[in-house]
Amino acid sequence: MADQTNNIESLETQFPAVSGSAFTAAREQVLASGQSVLQSEQGFIYEVFPDGRRVQVKKIEAPTPVVSGSKINIR
């Protein structure tokens, strides 16, 4: 059981880097295909185009600051 727990913990530590790489690759693939992506930054949602143009779409609430490794309960 301890080996299984260690294996799960090891996989959990790798998840942020792996998911970040997958997200970056998917974003680049979409832009390379000529489509736009939506991106949030500093309280706004922007549509980003393959040529680098950015169009502000909507103002949103500022993100909630979270310390890495912390748990948040959603009600």
Residue pairs with C-beta under 8 A, 6 or more apart in sequence:
16 68
27 37
30 36
30 37
31 37
31 48
31 49
31 50
32 50
34 50
35 50
36 47
36 48
36 49
36 50
37 47
37 48
38 45
38 46
38 47
38 48
38 57
39 45
39 46
39 47
39 48
39 54
40 46
40 60
40 63
43 59
43 60
43 61
43 62
44 56
44 57
44 58
44 59
44 60
45 56
45 57
45 58
45 60
46 54
46 55
46 56
46 57
47 54
47 55
47 57
48 54
49 55
64 72
66 72
